[in-house]
Amino acid sequence: MATDDMLRKVEHKAEMWKLKGDLEKALPNSVCVYNLVLLCAQTDADTHAIYVPRDETSNIIIIKDITRENLSVHCPPEESALLRRIFLETSAIDFSRPVLVANLPEDLVPLVKEVLAARGGRNPKDYIDWMIYYFPRDLALSIPKMTYEDGEVLQLGEAGLRHLYDTWSFKDLAPFSVVEALWRHTPFLGFYLKEDLVRAKGTVTIHDATPSNTSSVGTLSCGGDPLPSGLSEDLKTTTTFPASNDAALADLGFPKAPPDLFPAAWVGFGRAGVAGQLMVDPAHSGRGLSSALVLALLPAMASQGYEIGFHVENSNWISKAYAGHGAQTLFRDHWIYLPSRSHL
């Protein structure tokens, strides 16, 4: 994506931090782009590039995946005319390729469809219609670290990460290399069963459960039932995490799982700036593993400065049980896709 007369690429970390500060004023609606800017500012993940208008009075931000024409857009409502002009005139986006524009509020959908059709010469499609569930950071940071009798929450190992990618419904959005780069800097967690960890003992520390924050995963529910006994009373407890024991990964607060071990459930920090890819092995469904991962991921993301949002498909009624854990429904997040000419 080359710099042109409409857009310029943000190259310096100092400017990224300034943009992050500006986006704070638009939270929580700016949660996706905010997290992507923060990711670029505080890591060397090299998964996204940030572009802003040359007009220094504008607050528009366009973030592009480095491998594809996948865009995330932040545009204040009063600047929609400038966003239209950027899309119609910029040479920085290759409209001959498939183009995906994500993180769109309802009011920008008609505009984006119009300009994609005009520039691409083909009709765009509604690709995804998500809900974003938002967790206040102070609530996330107050969740105490839990231990479980049945297993342990760990940063995914290599086999777990590959399994997450291979079972991801939307893996066409990003190559594995991008997910792998994100994994080295953001939480990608799995619930590993105790019997599997015992077989791999010596590779990872298996923590002894303590009475105050102990639960069998069977007492957790992914259907929105009350949280484990005592958790609601402990929500004001400040969470602290042990340092990662893997030098190849950032300090994400969880030991890394053995490289060849598969988790029973998994979740990741998506390329769109919010959490997703939450899945449970069907053989272990109904045991509350998804809730265990949510309760681990929230403070892990918040401790790194990220705002907490989850992508949830509108048809996924079980995932909507996040609301039972203190989530607020934020908005519908539209993704518009301009297919390649070969797929018309």
C-alpha positions in Angstrom: 0.0 0.0 0.0 2.0 3.0 -1.2 1.7 6.5 0.2 -0.2 8.9 -2.2 -1.5 12.4 -2.1 -4.5 11.4 0.0 -3.0 9.2 2.7 0.4 8.9 4.4 1.7 6.0 6.4 2.4 6.5 10.1 6.0 5.4 10.5 7.0 6.5 14.0 6.0 5.0 17.3 5.5 8.4 18.9 2.8 9.3 16.4 1.2 5.9 17.0 1.0 6.6 20.7 -0.6 10.0 19.9 -3.2 8.4 17.8 -3.9 5.9 20.5 -4.5 8.9 22.9 -6.8 10.5 20.4 -8.8 7.3 19.9 -9.3 7.1 23.7 -11.8 10.0 23.3 -13.9 7.8 21.0 -14.0 4.7 23.2 -15.7 2.3 23.4 -16.9 2.7 19.8 -13.3 2.9 18.6 -12.3 -0.3 20.4 -11.1 -2.3 17.3 -9.0 0.4 15.7 -7.7 1.5 19.2 -6.4 -2.0 19.9 -4.7 -2.2 16.5 -3.0 1.1 16.9 -1.8 0.1 20.4 -0.6 -3.2 19.0 1.5 -1.4 16.4 2.7 1.1 19.0 3.9 -1.3 21.7 5.1 -4.3 19.7 7.1 -5.3 16.6 4.4 -7.7 15.5 4.5 -6.2 11.9 1.0 -7.4 11.1 -0.7 -4.0 10.3 0.1 -0.6 8.8 -1.5 2.6 9.9 -2.6 5.3 7.4 -4.1 8.8 8.0 -5.1 11.6 5.7 -2.6 14.2 4.9 -5.1 16.7 6.2 -3.8 17.1 9.7 -7.2 18.2 11.0 -8.8 14.9 10.2 -9.3 12.1 12.7 -9.8 9.3 10.1 -7.6 6.3 10.6 -7.3 3.4 8.1 -5.4 0.3 9.2 -4.4 -2.3 6.6 -3.2 -5.9 7.0 0.3 -6.1 5.6 -0.5 -9.1 3.4 -3.9 -8.2 2.0 -6.3 -5.4 1.2 -8.1 -5.9 4.5 -8.9 -2.5 6.0 -10.2 -1.4 9.5 -11.7 2.1 9.5 -12.2 4.7 12.1 -14.2 7.7 10.8 -16.1 10.2 12.9 -19.6 10.8 11.4 -18.8 14.4 10.5 -15.9 13.2 8.3 -17.8 10.8 6.1 -17.5 13.1 3.1 -13.7 13.0 3.4 -13.7 9.3 3.7 -15.7 9.0 0.5 -13.2 11.2 -1.3 -10.3 9.1 0.0 -11.8 5.9 -1.2 -12.7 7.4 -4.6 -9.4 9.1 -5.3 -6.7 7.2 -3.4 -4.2 5.1 -5.3 -3.1 3.4 -2.1 -5.7 0.6 -2.2 -5.6 -1.9 -5.0 -9.2 -2.3 -6.0 -8.4 -4.9 -8.6 -7.8 -7.3 -5.7 -10.3 -8.5 -3.1 -10.9 -5.8 -0.6 -12.4 -6.3 2.9 -13.5 -3.2 4.9 -14.1 -4.1 8.6 -15.2 -2.4 11.8 -17.9 -0.4 10.1 -20.8 1.1 12.1 -24.2 1.0 10.5 -24.1 4.6 9.1 -21.0 4.0 7.0 -22.1 0.8 5.3 -24.0 2.5 2.4 -21.0 4.8 1.8 -18.5 2.0 1.7 -20.6 -0.1 -0.6 -21.0 2.8 -3.0 -17.3 3.6 -3.3 -16.2 -0.1 -3.5 -18.6 -0.6 -6.4 -17.4 2.6 -8.1 -13.7 1.8 -7.7 -13.9 -2.0 -8.2 -16.4 -2.2 -11.0 -18.2 -5.0 -9.2 -20.8 -5.4 -6.5 -19.6 -5.6 -2.9 -21.2 -8.1 -0.5 -22.1 -8.2 3.2 -19.4 -10.5 4.5 -19.9 -10.5 8.3 -22.5 -8.9 10.6 -21.1 -9.3 14.1 -22.0 -7.9 17.5 -19.1 -6.5 19.6 -19.4 -7.2 23.3 -17.4 -4.8 25.4 -16.0 -5.4 28.9 -15.0 -2.4 31.0 -11.2 -2.6 31.7 -11.6 -2.0 35.4 -13.9 -5.0 35.6 -11.5 -7.1 33.6 -8.6 -6.1 35.7 -10.5 -7.0 38.9 -11.0 -10.6 37.9 -8.8 -12.8 40.1 -6.7 -15.5 38.6 -8.4 -18.9 38.9 -7.0 -22.3 39.2 -8.9 -25.5 38.2 -8.9 -29.1 39.4 -9.4 -30.4 35.9 -6.7 -28.5 34.0 -4.9 -25.3 33.4 -5.2 -22.2 31.2 -1.9 -21.6 29.2 -0.6 -19.6 26.3 -1.1 -21.9 23.3 1.9 -23.9 22.2 2.8 -24.4 18.5 0.4 -27.4 18.0 -2.4 -25.5 19.8 -1.9 -22.4 17.6 -1.9 -24.4 14.4 -5.1 -26.2 15.6 -6.7 -22.8 16.4 -5.9 -21.6 12.8 -7.0 -24.8 11.1 -10.4 -24.8 12.9 -11.0 -21.1 12.4 -14.0 -20.4 10.2 -12.5 -17.2 8.8 -8.9 -18.3 8.2 -9.2 -17.0 4.6 -8.9 -13.5 6.2 -5.2 -13.9 7.1 -2.4 -16.3 6.5 -1.0 -18.4 9.3 2.1 -16.2 9.5 0.0 -13.2 10.6 -1.7 -15.2 13.4 1.7 -16.6 14.4 3.0 -13.0 14.7 0.1 -11.9 16.8 0.5 -15.0 19.0 4.0 -13.8 20.0 2.7 -10.5 21.3 -0.9 -11.0 22.5 -2.8 -13.6 24.5 -3.8 -16.8 22.7 -5.0 -19.1 25.4 -6.0 -22.7 25.6 -7.5 -24.9 28.4 -5.3 -27.9 28.7 -6.7 -31.0 30.5 -4.8 -32.2 33.6 -4.3 -35.7 32.3 -2.6 -34.3 29.1 -0.4 -32.0 31.2 0.6 -34.9 33.5 1.8 -36.8 30.5 3.9 -33.8 29.4 5.1 -33.0 33.0 8.5 -31.4 33.1 7.7 -29.2 30.1 5.2 -26.9 31.9 4.5 -26.3 35.6 1.3 -27.7 36.8 0.0 -25.5 39.6 -1.6 -26.9 42.7 -5.1 -25.6 43.2 -5.6 -23.3 46.2 -8.9 -23.2 48.1 -9.7 -19.5 47.7 -9.7 -19.5 43.9 -10.3 -23.1 43.0 -13.0 -24.6 40.8 -13.7 -27.7 38.9 -14.4 -26.5 35.3 -17.6 -28.5 35.6 -19.0 -25.7 37.9 -18.5 -23.1 35.2 -21.0 -22.5 32.5 -20.8 -21.2 28.9 -24.5 -20.6 29.0 -24.5 -17.5 31.2 -25.2 -19.1 34.6 -23.7 -17.5 37.7 -20.0 -17.5 38.0 -18.2 -19.9 40.4 -19.0 -19.5 44.0 -17.0 -16.7 45.6 -15.9 -15.1 42.4 -18.5 -12.2 42.5 -17.3 -11.3 46.0 -13.6 -11.4 44.9 -14.1 -9.1 41.8 -12.2 -6.3 43.5 -9.1 -8.4 43.9 -6.2 -7.1 41.9 -4.9 -9.6 39.4 -1.2 -10.4 39.1 0.3 -12.9 36.7 3.5 -14.9 36.7 6.0 -14.1 34.0 6.0 -16.2 30.9 8.6 -19.0 30.9 9.2 -18.9 27.2 11.8 -16.4 25.9 10.4 -16.5 22.4 7.1 -15.0 23.5 6.2 -11.7 25.1 5.4 -11.6 28.9 1.7 -12.5 28.4 1.1 -13.7 32.0 0.7 -17.4 31.3 3.3 -20.2 30.8 3.4 -21.6 27.3 1.9 -25.0 26.7 4.1 -27.9 25.5 4.6 -27.5 21.7 3.0 -30.8 20.7 0.0 -30.6 23.1 -3.6 -29.9 21.9 -6.0 -27.9 24.1 -9.6 -28.8 24.9 -10.7 -25.2 24.2 -9.0 -22.2 22.7 -9.3 -18.4 22.1 -7.2 -15.8 20.4 -6.7 -12.0 19.9 -7.9 -11.5 16.3 -6.4 -9.5 13.5 -9.4 -7.2 13.7 -8.3 -5.9 17.2 -10.7 -7.8 19.4 -10.9 -11.3 20.8 -12.5 -14.2 18.9 -11.9 -17.7 17.7 -13.4 -19.0 20.9 -14.0 -22.8 20.4 -14.3 -25.9 22.4 -13.5 -29.4 21.3 -17.0 -31.1 20.9 -15.7 -34.0 23.1 -15.4 -31.5 26.0 -18.4 -29.2 25.4 -20.7 -28.4 28.3 -17.9 -28.4 30.9 -17.6 -24.6 31.1 -14.2 -24.4 29.3 -15.2 -21.3 27.3 -16.1 -19.4 30.5 -12.8 -20.4 32.0 -11.0 -19.0 29.0 -13.0 -15.8 28.9 -12.3 -15.2 32.6 -8.6 -15.7 31.9 -8.4 -13.6 28.7 -10.1 -10.5 30.1 -7.5 -9.5 32.6 -4.7 -10.7 30.4 -5.7 -8.3 27.6 -6.5 -5.5 30.0 -3.1 -5.8 31.7 -1.5 -5.0 28.4 -3.6 -1.9 27.9 -6.1 -3.3 25.4 -9.7 -2.5 25.5 -11.7 -5.6 25.8 -14.1 -6.5 23.0 -15.3 -9.9 21.7 -16.6 -10.6 18.2 -19.8 -12.6 18.5 -21.8 -13.9 15.5 -25.5 -12.8 15.7 -26.6 -16.4 15.3 -24.3 -17.6 18.2 -26.7 -17.5 21.1 -24.3 -19.4 23.4 -21.5 -16.8 22.9 -24.0 -14.1 23.8 -23.8 -15.4 27.3 -20.8 -13.1 27.6 -23.4 -10.7 28.9 -23.7 -12.8 32.0 -20.0 -12.1 32.7 -20.5 -8.3 32.7 -20.2 -7.6 29.0 -22.0 -4.7 27.4 -23.4 -5.0 23.9 -21.6 -2.3 22.0 -22.7 -2.2 18.4 -23.1 -4.2 15.3 -19.8 -4.5 13.4 -20.3 -4.7 9.7 -17.7 -6.1 7.3 -18.1 -5.4 3.6 -16.3 -7.5 1.0 -15.4 -6.7 -2.6 -14.7 -10.1 -4.2 -12.1 -10.8 -6.8 -13.2 -10.7 -10.4 -12.7 -14.4 -10.7 -15.3 -15.0 -8.0 -18.1 -12.9 -9.7 
